[in-house]
Amino acid sequence: MSQTETSNSYPTSARNQVKRRHDRGFYDHDTVHRILDSSMLCHVSYVIDGQPYCTPTFFWREGTKLYWHGSSASRMLRNQTRGERVCLTVAHLDSLVLARCGFNHSADYRAVMAFGTAYLVTDPEEKERAVIAMVDRFFPDRTASLRASNTQEIKATSFIAMEIEEASAKIRAKGVADDDEDYALPIYAERIPVRTVLGAPEPCPRLLEGVTRPATLDGYSEGRLLEDALRDAYFVEYPNG
């Protein structure tokens, strides 16, 4: 069942309401945030002079606000400093579905569309927090052990933020779903699970002698799901969600 609008859900409108298969639509904060926090790569869509663009970039969430960053010279960031309307999307592919009819071939997935007005982060304190968060959100406490970014590096990096005004999640987790009469056909069908799994860490070959992998990176261990590592890291940095 799709979620009804409450204080713990995003408002629904013609813009974010799931049009087809309403049963796959969710608007509650928990579902939307869980999908967002399981990813580090998003796509940001916007329009410049009537031409639509869609840019992949790393992002993170703080409460109901999303942040992303890039070069101060990038077309995306220059455009979004003017308070442009944007749509940020995240998607997870969970399986490939082979049915007994081409029409019923599908995929299981989890996706979010978030809408809002982007703005350039100019407040010095907010930008200072963002400089740390763009690393520590994914790798908790790492910034404290790094060389500090110099003035030129910070100047070359801009941050965009967006309060989530509306958002929706859409989830398919059905597997094979053929027409009832098709199950009697002698045709092979299956669901192929898809997972992004971490490989074995590959230390930089130029590490100084005695430099070892810190325990704070234990969450990124071989064989773990990337989305589990990302969500665990999120709650270390933001224990209150």
Accessible surface in RSA format (square Angstrom, percent):
REM  Atomic radii and reference values for relative SASA: ProtOr
REM  Chains: A
REM  Algorithm: Lee & Richards
REM  Probe-radius: 1.40
REM  Slices: 20
REM RES _ NUM      All-atoms   Total-Side   Main-Chain    Non-polar    All polar
REM                ABS   REL    ABS   REL    ABS   REL    ABS   REL    ABS   REL
RES MET A   1   189.13  97.9 156.14 103.3  32.99  78.6 121.07 102.9  68.06  90.2
RES SER A   2    43.20  36.5  31.24  41.7  11.96  27.5   2.18   4.6  41.02  57.5
RES GLN A   3    68.05  38.1  59.41  43.4   8.64  20.6   5.09  10.8  62.96  47.8
RES THR A   4   108.78  77.4  96.49  97.8  12.29  29.3  80.63 108.3  28.14  42.5
RES GLU A   5   101.67  58.4  73.45  55.6  28.22  67.2  26.85  51.9  74.82  61.1
RES THR A   6    75.80  53.9  58.25  59.1  17.55  41.8  63.55  85.4  12.24  18.5
RES SER A   7   109.51  92.5  71.82  95.9  37.69  86.8  59.65 127.0  49.85  69.8
RES ASN A   8   103.66  71.5 103.14  99.7   0.52   1.3  21.78  52.4  81.88  79.1
RES SER A   9     8.88   7.5   0.55   0.7   8.33  19.2   0.55   1.2   8.33  11.7
RES TYR A  10     6.44   3.0   6.33   3.6   0.11   0.3   6.44   4.8   0.00   0.0
RES PRO A  11    58.03  42.3  58.03  52.9   0.00   0.0  58.03  47.9   0.00   0.0
RES THR A  12    47.65  33.9  26.08  26.4  21.57  51.4   5.58   7.5  42.06  63.6
RES SER A  13    39.85  33.7  28.74  38.4  11.11  25.6  38.54  82.1   1.31   1.8
RES ALA A  14    86.50  79.5  66.66 102.9  19.85  45.1  71.95 101.3  14.56  38.6
RES ARG A  15   101.14  42.5  75.45  38.5  25.69  61.2  53.00  72.4  48.14  29.2
RES ASN A  16     5.31   3.7   0.00   0.0   5.31  12.8   2.85   6.9   2.46   2.4
RES GLN A  17    82.21  46.0  77.85  56.9   4.36  10.4   3.53   7.5  78.68  59.7
RES VAL A  18    13.76   9.1   8.07   7.3   5.69  13.7  13.76  12.0   0.00   0.0
RES LYS A  19   127.42  62.2 108.36  66.5  19.06  45.4  99.72  89.8  27.70  29.5
RES ARG A  20   172.21  72.3 166.31  84.8   5.91  14.1  71.26  97.4 100.95  61.2
RES ARG A  21    89.32  37.5  77.86  39.7  11.46  27.3  30.43  41.6  58.89  35.7
RES HIS A  22   106.22  58.1 102.42  71.2   3.80   9.7  74.16  76.4  32.06  37.3
RES ASP A  23    72.65  50.9  59.46  59.2  13.19  31.2  35.49  83.5  37.16  37.1
RES ARG A  24    35.89  15.1  34.76  17.7   1.13   2.7   6.78   9.3  29.10  17.6
RES GLY A  25     0.06   0.1   0.00   N/A   0.06   0.1   0.06   0.2   0.00   0.0
RES PHE A  26    42.22  21.1  42.22  26.2   0.00   0.0  42.22  25.6   0.00   0.0
RES TYR A  27     7.83   3.7   7.83   4.5   0.00   0.0   4.85   3.6   2.98   3.7
RES ASP A  28    25.52  17.9  25.52  25.4   0.00   0.0  16.83  39.6   8.69   8.7
RES HIS A  29    42.02  23.0  42.00  29.2   0.01   0.0  26.59  27.4  15.42  17.9
RES ASP A  30    98.81  69.2  88.95  88.5   9.85  23.3  35.06  82.5  63.75  63.6
RES THR A  31    11.13   7.9  11.13  11.3   0.00   0.0   0.82   1.1  10.31  15.6
RES VAL A  32     0.00   0.0   0.00   0.0   0.00   0.0   0.00   0.0   0.00   0.0
RES HIS A  33    22.43  12.3  22.43  15.6   0.00   0.0  12.42  12.8  10.01  11.6
RES ARG A  34    93.50  39.3  92.00  46.9   1.50   3.6  35.30  48.2  58.20  35.3
RES ILE A  35     2.50   1.4   2.37   1.8   0.13   0.3   2.50   1.8   0.00   0.0
RES LEU A  36     0.82   0.5   0.05   0.0   0.77   1.9   0.05   0.0   0.77   2.1
RES ASP A  37     3.36   2.4   2.33   2.3   1.03   2.4   1.03   2.4   2.33   2.3
RES SER A  38     3.70   3.1   1.08   1.4   2.62   6.0   0.00   0.0   3.70   5.2
RES SER A  39    14.95  12.6  11.15  14.9   3.79   8.7   3.76   8.0  11.19  15.7
RES MET A  40    41.91  21.7  40.57  26.9   1.33   3.2  20.50  17.4  21.40  28.4
RES LEU A  41    84.32  47.0  77.24  55.3   7.08  17.8  77.24  54.2   7.08  19.0
RES CYS A  42     0.50   0.4   0.00   0.0   0.50   1.2   0.50   1.3   0.00   0.0
RES HIS A  43    74.31  40.6  74.31  51.7   0.00   0.0  42.31  43.6  32.00  37.2
RES VAL A  44     0.00   0.0   0.00   0.0   0.00   0.0   0.00   0.0   0.00   0.0
RES SER A  45    38.97  32.9  37.02  49.4   1.95   4.5  23.40  49.8  15.57  21.8
RES TYR A  46     9.43   4.4   2.92   1.7   6.51  16.9   4.67   3.5   4.77   5.9
RES VAL A  47    82.86  54.5  71.64  64.9  11.23  27.1  71.64  62.2  11.23  30.4
RES ILE A  48    28.52  16.2  25.84  19.2   2.68   6.5  27.04  19.5   1.48   4.0
RES ASP A  49   148.14 103.8 101.55 101.1  46.60 110.2  43.51 102.4 104.64 104.4
RES GLY A  50    65.31  80.5   0.00   N/A  65.31  80.5  33.66  92.4  31.65  70.9
RES GLN A  51    92.55  51.8  90.88  66.4   1.67   4.0  26.63  56.7  65.91  50.0
RES PRO A  52    89.34  65.1  80.73  73.6   8.61  31.3  80.95  66.8   8.38  52.1
RES TYR A  53    60.58  28.3  51.08  29.1   9.50  24.7  33.96  25.5  26.62  32.8
RES CYS A  54    74.54  56.4  46.56  51.9  27.98  65.8  28.27  71.6  46.27  49.9
RES THR A  55    36.02  25.6  34.88  35.4   1.14   2.7  27.53  37.0   8.49  12.8
RES PRO A  56    75.48  55.0  61.91  56.4  13.57  49.3  61.99  51.2  13.49  83.8
RES THR A  57    17.24  12.3   9.38   9.5   7.86  18.7  10.77  14.5   6.48   9.8
RES PHE A  58    95.88  48.0  92.99  57.6   2.89   7.5  92.99  56.4   2.89   8.3
RES PHE A  59     2.23   1.1   2.12   1.3   0.11   0.3   2.12   1.3   0.11   0.3
RES TRP A  60     2.99   1.2   1.15   0.6   1.84   4.3   2.93   1.6   0.06   0.1
RES ARG A  61     7.88   3.3   6.67   3.4   1.21   2.9   0.31   0.4   7.56   4.6
RES GLU A  62    44.26  25.4  37.36  28.3   6.90  16.4  13.80  26.7  30.46  24.9
RES GLY A  63    35.04  43.2   0.00   N/A  35.04  43.2  30.14  82.7   4.90  11.0
RES THR A  64    42.73  30.4  38.77  39.3   3.96   9.4  23.68  31.8  19.05  28.8
RES LYS A  65    55.24  26.9  55.21  33.9   0.02   0.1  20.80  18.7  34.44  36.7
RES LEU A  66     0.00   0.0   0.00   0.0   0.00   0.0   0.00   0.0   0.00   0.0
RES TYR A  67     7.69   3.6   7.69   4.4   0.00   0.0   2.86   2.2   4.83   5.9
RES TRP A  68     0.00   0.0   0.00   0.0   0.00   0.0   0.00   0.0   0.00   0.0
RES HIS A  69    46.97  25.7  43.46  30.2   3.51   9.0  18.37  18.9  28.60  33.3
RES GLY A  70    19.91  24.6   0.00   N/A  19.91  24.6  19.91  54.6   0.00   0.0
RES SER A  71    62.51  52.8  50.80  67.8  11.71  27.0  39.18  83.4  23.33  32.7
RES SER A  72    44.65  37.7  30.24  40.4  14.41  33.2  28.84  61.4  15.81  22.2
RES ALA A  73    73.38  67.5  59.07  91.2  14.32  32.6  64.43  90.7   8.96  23.7
RES SER A  74    34.73  29.3  24.45  32.6  10.28  23.7  34.60  73.7   0.14   0.2
RES ARG A  75   126.65  53.2 119.54  60.9   7.12  16.9  37.70  51.5  88.95  53.9
RES MET A  76    11.19   5.8   9.47   6.3   1.73   4.1   9.47   8.0   1.73   2.3
RES LEU A  77     1.91   1.1   1.84   1.3   0.07   0.2   1.91   1.3   0.00   0.0
RES ARG A  78   130.83  54.9 123.70  63.1   7.13  17.0  55.94  76.5  74.89  45.4
RES ASN A  79     5.12   3.5   3.18   3.1   1.94   4.7   3.65   8.8   1.47   1.4
RES GLN A  80     0.00   0.0   0.00   0.0   0.00   0.0   0.00   0.0   0.00   0.0
RES THR A  81    53.65  38.2  31.13  31.6  22.52  53.7  17.77  23.9  35.88  54.2
RES ARG A  82   158.48  66.5 123.83  63.1  34.65  82.5  69.61  95.1  88.87  53.9
RES GLY A  83    35.37  43.6   0.00   N/A  35.37  43.6  15.25  41.8  20.12  45.1
RES GLU A  84    46.25  26.6  44.76  33.9   1.49   3.5   3.29   6.4  42.96  35.1
RES ARG A  85   110.29  46.3  97.98  49.9  12.30  29.3  77.01 105.2  33.28  20.2
RES VAL A  86     7.24   4.8   0.00   0.0   7.24  17.4   4.36   3.8   2.88   7.8
RES CYS A  87    20.30  15.4  19.62  21.9   0.69   1.6  14.68  37.2   5.63   6.1
RES LEU A  88     0.00   0.0   0.00   0.0   0.00   0.0   0.00   0.0   0.00   0.0
RES THR A  89    39.11  27.8  38.98  39.5   0.13   0.3  25.79  34.6  13.32  20.1
RES VAL A  90     4.19   2.8   0.25   0.2   3.94   9.5   3.48   3.0   0.71   1.9
RES ALA A  91    80.97  74.4  50.17  77.4  30.80  70.1  50.28  70.8  30.69  81.3
RES HIS A  92    24.71  13.5  20.05  13.9   4.66  11.9  11.04  11.4  13.66  15.9
RES LEU A  93    89.43  49.8  71.06  50.8  18.37  46.2  71.92  50.5  17.50  47.1
RES ASP A  94    19.49  13.6  19.49  19.4   0.00   0.0   8.62  20.3  10.86  10.8
RES SER A  95     0.00   0.0   0.00   0.0   0.00   0.0   0.00   0.0   0.00   0.0
RES LEU A  96    75.30  41.9  75.30  53.9   0.00   0.0  75.30  52.9   0.00   0.0
RES VAL A  97     3.18   2.1   0.00   0.0   3.18   7.7   0.00   0.0   3.18   8.6
RES LEU A  98    61.41  34.2  61.41  43.9   0.00   0.0  61.41  43.1   0.00   0.0
RES ALA A  99     4.62   4.3   0.00   0.0   4.62  10.5   0.00   0.0   4.62  12.2
RES ARG A 100    54.48  22.9  41.00  20.9  13.48  32.1   1.67   2.3  52.81  32.0
RES CYS A 101    49.24  37.2  41.67  46.5   7.57  17.8  13.16  33.3  36.08  38.9
RES GLY A 102    61.94  76.4   0.00   N/A  61.94  76.4  36.00  98.8  25.94  58.1
RES PHE A 103   186.80  93.5 156.35  96.8  30.46  79.2 165.68 100.4  21.12  60.5
RES ASN A 104    24.36  16.8  17.29  16.7   7.07  17.0   5.34  12.9  19.02  18.4
RES HIS A 105    88.62  48.4  69.95  48.6  18.68  47.8  54.56  56.2  34.06  39.6
RES SER A 106    47.75  40.4  24.54  32.7  23.22  53.5  21.98  46.8  25.78  36.1
RES ALA A 107    25.74  23.7  23.60  36.4   2.14   4.9  23.60  33.2   2.14   5.7
RES ASP A 108     1.20   0.8   1.20   1.2   0.00   0.0   0.51   1.2   0.69   0.7
RES TYR A 109    52.93  24.7  52.90  30.1   0.03   0.1  44.93  33.8   8.00   9.9
RES ARG A 110    45.73  19.2  45.73  23.3   0.00   0.0  25.34  34.6  20.39  12.4
RES ALA A 111    24.90  22.9  24.35  37.6   0.55   1.3  24.55  34.6   0.36   0.9
RES VAL A 112     1.09   0.7   0.00   0.0   1.09   2.6   0.71   0.6   0.38   1.0
RES MET A 113    88.29  45.7  88.09  58.3   0.19   0.5  49.79  42.3  38.50  51.0
RES ALA A 114     0.00   0.0   0.00   0.0   0.00   0.0   0.00   0.0   0.00   0.0
RES PHE A 115    20.34  10.2  20.34  12.6   0.00   0.0  20.34  12.3   0.00   0.0
RES GLY A 116     0.00   0.0   0.00   N/A   0.00   0.0   0.00   0.0   0.00   0.0
RES THR A 117    47.66  33.9  41.60  42.2   6.06  14.4  33.99  45.7  13.67  20.7
RES ALA A 118     0.00   0.0   0.00   0.0   0.00   0.0   0.00   0.0   0.00   0.0
RES TYR A 119    74.63  34.8  74.62  42.5   0.01   0.0  70.52  53.0   4.10   5.1
RES LEU A 120    54.11  30.1  45.80  32.8   8.31  20.9  45.80  32.2   8.31  22.4
RES VAL A 121     5.24   3.4   0.00   0.0   5.24  12.6   0.10   0.1   5.13  13.9
RES THR A 122   101.80  72.4  77.70  78.8  24.10  57.4  52.54  70.6  49.26  74.5
RES ASP A 123    72.84  51.0  66.08  65.8   6.76  16.0  28.30  66.6  44.53  44.4
RES PRO A 124   107.73  78.5  96.09  87.6  11.64  42.3 103.42  85.4   4.31  26.8
RES GLU A 125   120.85  69.4 119.18  90.2   1.67   4.0  37.93  73.4  82.93  67.7
RES GLU A 126    20.75  11.9  20.15  15.2   0.61   1.4   6.00  11.6  14.75  12.0
RES LYS A 127    45.46  22.2  45.46  27.9   0.00   0.0  21.46  19.3  24.00  25.6
RES GLU A 128   114.68  65.8 109.23  82.6   5.45  13.0  38.37  74.2  76.31  62.3
RES ARG A 129   130.17  54.7 125.69  64.1   4.47  10.6  68.79  94.0  61.38  37.2
RES ALA A 130     2.38   2.2   0.40   0.6   1.98   4.5   2.12   3.0   0.27   0.7
RES VAL A 131    25.15  16.5  23.19  21.0   1.96   4.7  23.19  20.1   1.96   5.3
RES ILE A 132    69.83  39.7  69.83  52.0   0.00   0.0  69.83  50.3   0.00   0.0
RES ALA A 133     4.34   4.0   4.03   6.2   0.31   0.7   4.34   6.1   0.00   0.0
RES MET A 134    48.73  25.2  37.02  24.5  11.71  27.9  35.86  30.5  12.87  17.0
RES VAL A 135    35.55  23.4  34.45  31.2   1.11   2.7  35.55  30.9   0.00   0.0
RES ASP A 136    11.32   7.9  11.32  11.3   0.00   0.0   0.00   0.0  11.32  11.3
RES ARG A 137     2.29   1.0   2.29   1.2   0.00   0.0   0.00   0.0   2.29   1.4
RES PHE A 138     5.40   2.7   5.40   3.3   0.00   0.0   5.40   3.3   0.00   0.0
RES PHE A 139    65.62  32.8  65.26  40.4   0.36   0.9  65.62  39.8   0.00   0.0
RES PRO A 140    10.89   7.9  10.36   9.4   0.53   1.9  10.36   8.6   0.53   3.3
RES ASP A 141    92.03  64.5  80.70  80.3  11.33  26.8  22.06  51.9  69.97  69.8
RES ARG A 142    84.59  35.5  81.24  41.4   3.35   8.0   9.55  13.0  75.04  45.5
RES THR A 143    39.96  28.4  35.25  35.7   4.71  11.2  35.25  47.4   4.71   7.1
RES ALA A 144    99.49  91.5  56.99  87.9  42.50  96.7  69.21  97.5  30.29  80.2
RES SER A 145    89.86  75.9  50.42  67.3  39.43  90.8  52.59 112.0  37.27  52.2
RES LEU A 146    73.19  40.8  52.31  37.4  20.88  52.5  55.71  39.1  17.48  47.0
RES ARG A 147   172.85  72.6 140.86  71.8  32.00  76.2  90.37 123.5  82.48  50.0
RES ALA A 148    83.85  77.1  64.36  99.3  19.50  44.3  73.71 103.8  10.14  26.9
RES SER A 149    52.02  44.0  32.26  43.1  19.76  45.5   4.60   9.8  47.42  66.4
RES ASN A 150    73.56  50.7  65.38  63.2   8.18  19.7  38.81  93.4  34.75  33.6
RES THR A 151   115.94  82.5 108.45 109.9   7.49  17.9  74.48 100.0  41.47  62.7
RES GLN A 152   119.76  67.0 117.20  85.7   2.56   6.1  57.37 122.1  62.39  47.3
RES GLU A 153    69.36  39.8  61.69  46.7   7.67  18.3  42.06  81.4  27.30  22.3
RES ILE A 154    63.07  35.9  60.58  45.1   2.49   6.0  63.07  45.4   0.00   0.0
RES LYS A 155   145.58  71.0 132.93  81.6  12.66  30.1  81.82  73.6  63.77  67.9
RES ALA A 156    48.58  44.7  39.64  61.2   8.94  20.3  45.53  64.1   3.05   8.1
RES THR A 157    27.50  19.6  27.19  27.6   0.31   0.7   5.49   7.4  22.01  33.3
RES SER A 158    15.85  13.4  14.57  19.4   1.28   2.9   2.25   4.8  13.60  19.1
RES PHE A 159     0.29   0.1   0.00   0.0   0.29   0.7   0.00   0.0   0.29   0.8
RES ILE A 160     0.00   0.0   0.00   0.0   0.00   0.0   0.00   0.0   0.00   0.0
RES ALA A 161     0.00   0.0   0.00   0.0   0.00   0.0   0.00   0.0   0.00   0.0
RES MET A 162     0.00   0.0   0.00   0.0   0.00   0.0   0.00   0.0   0.00   0.0
RES GLU A 163    79.79  45.8  78.06  59.1   1.73   4.1  49.70  96.1  30.09  24.6
RES ILE A 164     8.15   4.6   0.00   0.0   8.15  19.7   0.00   0.0   8.15  22.1
RES GLU A 165    69.78  40.1  56.50  42.7  13.27  31.6  34.19  66.1  35.58  29.1
RES GLU A 166    22.70  13.0  22.70  17.2   0.00   0.0   2.75   5.3  19.95  16.3
RES ALA A 167     0.00   0.0   0.00   0.0   0.00   0.0   0.00   0.0   0.00   0.0
RES SER A 168     8.93   7.5   7.33   9.8   1.60   3.7   0.00   0.0   8.93  12.5
RES ALA A 169     0.13   0.1   0.00   0.0   0.13   0.3   0.13   0.2   0.00   0.0
RES LYS A 170    56.50  27.6  55.90  34.3   0.60   1.4  27.02  24.3  29.48  31.4
RES ILE A 171    37.28  21.2  31.83  23.7   5.45  13.1  31.83  22.9   5.45  14.8
RES ARG A 172    11.37   4.8   9.31   4.7   2.07   4.9   1.94   2.7   9.43   5.7
RES ALA A 173    87.98  80.9  51.60  79.6  36.38  82.8  53.62  75.5  34.36  91.0
RES LYS A 174   117.03  57.1  90.49  55.5  26.54  63.2  65.65  59.1  51.38  54.7
RES GLY A 175     8.60  10.6   0.00   N/A   8.60  10.6   7.59  20.8   1.01   2.3
RES VAL A 176    44.98  29.6  24.35  22.0  20.63  49.7  24.35  21.2  20.63  56.0
RES ALA A 177    25.08  23.1  14.01  21.6  11.07  25.2  16.63  23.4   8.46  22.4
RES ASP A 178    13.52   9.5   0.00   0.0  13.52  32.0   0.48   1.1  13.04  13.0
RES ASP A 179    73.04  51.2  66.76  66.5   6.27  14.8  13.99  32.9  59.05  58.9
RES ASP A 180   125.44  87.9 109.03 108.5  16.41  38.8  34.15  80.4  91.29  91.0
RES GLU A 181   126.41  72.6 107.66  81.4  18.75  44.6  67.15 129.9  59.26  48.4
RES ASP A 182    21.07  14.8  21.07  21.0   0.00   0.0   0.15   0.4  20.91  20.9
RES TYR A 183   105.84  49.4  85.03  48.4  20.82  54.2  69.66  52.4  36.18  44.6
RES ALA A 184    93.25  85.7  55.47  85.6  37.77  85.9  67.06  94.4  26.18  69.4
RES LEU A 185    79.04  44.0  71.09  50.9   7.95  20.0  71.30  50.1   7.73  20.8
RES PRO A 186   137.68 100.3  95.86  87.4  41.82 152.0 112.96  93.3  24.72 153.6
RES ILE A 187    80.85  46.0  69.26  51.6  11.60  27.9  73.59  53.0   7.27  19.7
RES TYR A 188   166.33  77.7 141.68  80.6  24.65  64.1 121.86  91.6  44.47  54.8
RES ALA A 189    21.70  20.0   1.91   2.9  19.80  45.0   1.91   2.7  19.80  52.4
RES GLU A 190    54.09  31.1  47.89  36.2   6.19  14.7  17.02  32.9  37.06  30.3
RES ARG A 191    94.48  39.7  73.66  37.6  20.81  49.6  31.72  43.3  62.76  38.0
RES ILE A 192    66.05  37.6  65.27  48.6   0.79   1.9  66.05  47.6   0.00   0.0
RES PRO A 193    81.04  59.1  63.59  58.0  17.46  63.5  63.65  52.6  17.39 108.1
RES VAL A 194    45.80  30.1  41.31  37.4   4.49  10.8  44.53  38.7   1.26   3.4
RES ARG A 195   118.50  49.8  88.21  45.0  30.29  72.1  33.62  45.9  84.88  51.4
RES THR A 196    89.84  63.9  78.45  79.5  11.39  27.1  47.16  63.3  42.68  64.5
RES VAL A 197    80.79  53.2  53.24  48.2  27.55  66.4  53.27  46.3  27.51  74.6
RES LEU A 198    35.05  19.5  30.39  21.7   4.66  11.7  32.66  22.9   2.39   6.4
RES GLY A 199    53.74  66.3   0.00   N/A  53.74  66.3  35.15  96.5  18.59  41.6
RES ALA A 200    55.36  50.9  40.27  62.1  15.09  34.3  40.27  56.7  15.09  40.0
RES PRO A 201    63.02  45.9  37.83  34.5  25.19  91.6  49.37  40.8  13.65  84.8
RES GLU A 202   162.78  93.5 130.60  98.8  32.18  76.6  48.63  94.1 114.15  93.2
RES PRO A 203    99.18  72.3  74.10  67.5  25.08  91.2  85.65  70.7  13.53  84.1
RES CYS A 204    71.92  54.4  57.10  63.7  14.82  34.8  29.54  74.8  42.38  45.7
RES PRO A 205   134.65  98.1  93.54  85.3  41.10 149.4 105.37  87.0  29.28 182.0
RES ARG A 206   210.91  88.6 187.44  95.5  23.47  55.9  69.15  94.5 141.76  85.9
RES LEU A 207    89.76  50.0  65.30  46.7  24.46  61.5  68.34  48.0  21.43  57.7
RES LEU A 208   139.13  77.5 132.81  95.0   6.31  15.9 134.88  94.7   4.24  11.4
RES GLU A 209   181.97 104.5 142.91 108.1  39.06  93.0  66.01 127.7 115.96  94.7
RES GLY A 210    68.42  84.4   0.00   N/A  68.42  84.4  37.94 104.1  30.49  68.3
RES VAL A 211    80.55  53.0  64.24  58.2  16.31  39.3  68.35  59.4  12.19  33.1
RES THR A 212   111.42  79.2  91.37  92.6  20.05  47.8  68.36  91.8  43.07  65.1
RES ARG A 213   106.76  44.8  74.51  38.0  32.25  76.8  54.58  74.6  52.18  31.6
RES PRO A 214    59.44  43.3  48.72  44.4  10.73  39.0  59.13  48.8   0.32   2.0
RES ALA A 215    77.96  71.7  59.89  92.4  18.07  41.1  63.10  88.9  14.86  39.4
RES THR A 216    69.80  49.6  48.56  49.2  21.24  50.6  51.77  69.5  18.03  27.3
RES LEU A 217    26.80  14.9  26.80  19.2   0.00   0.0  26.80  18.8   0.00   0.0
RES ASP A 218    92.00  64.4  81.99  81.6  10.01  23.7  33.41  78.6  58.59  58.4
RES GLY A 219    29.26  36.1   0.00   N/A  29.26  36.1  23.98  65.8   5.28  11.8
RES TYR A 220    26.57  12.4  24.45  13.9   2.12   5.5  24.45  18.4   2.12   2.6
RES SER A 221    42.54  35.9  41.19  55.0   1.34   3.1  30.81  65.6  11.73  16.4
RES GLU A 222   118.59  68.1  94.57  71.5  24.02  57.2  26.24  50.8  92.35  75.4
RES GLY A 223    50.84  62.7   0.00   N/A  50.84  62.7  27.74  76.1  23.09  51.7
RES ARG A 224    69.83  29.3  63.71  32.5   6.11  14.6  31.85  43.5  37.98  23.0
RES LEU A 225    49.97  27.8  47.44  33.9   2.54   6.4  47.44  33.3   2.54   6.8
RES LEU A 226    47.40  26.4  47.40  33.9   0.00   0.0  47.40  33.3   0.00   0.0
RES GLU A 227    41.15  23.6  38.06  28.8   3.09   7.4   6.61  12.8  34.53  28.2
RES ASP A 228    58.66  41.1  56.69  56.4   1.96   4.6   9.45  22.2  49.21  49.1
RES ALA A 229     2.02   1.9   0.00   0.0   2.02   4.6   0.11   0.2   1.91   5.1
RES LEU A 230     1.15   0.6   1.15   0.8   0.00   0.0   1.15   0.8   0.00   0.0
RES ARG A 231    60.07  25.2  59.97  30.6   0.10   0.2  13.54  18.5  46.53  28.2
RES ASP A 232    71.71  50.2  66.96  66.6   4.74  11.2  23.41  55.1  48.30  48.2
RES ALA A 233     5.98   5.5   2.39   3.7   3.59   8.2   5.44   7.7   0.54   1.4
RES TYR A 234     0.08   0.0   0.08   0.0   0.00   0.0   0.00   0.0   0.08   0.1
RES PHE A 235    81.38  40.7  74.73  46.3   6.65  17.3  75.19  45.6   6.19  17.7
RES VAL A 236    92.16  60.6  70.27  63.6  21.89  52.7  75.98  66.0  16.18  43.9
RES GLU A 237    51.80  29.7  33.34  25.2  18.46  43.9   2.71   5.2  49.09  40.1
RES TYR A 238    41.22  19.2  37.79  21.5   3.43   8.9  39.68  29.8   1.55   1.9
RES PRO A 239    98.57  71.8  74.00  67.5  24.57  89.3  75.41  62.3  23.16 143.9
RES ASN A 240   152.33 105.0 115.64 111.8  36.69  88.3  38.19  91.9 114.14 110.3
RES GLY A 241    35.07  43.2   0.00   N/A  35.07  43.2  18.95  52.0  16.12  36.1
END  Absolute sums over single chains surface
CHAIN  1 A    13818.1      11195.1       2623.0       8014.8       5803.3
END  Absolute sums over all chains
TOTAL         13818.1      11195.1       2623.0       8014.8       5803.3
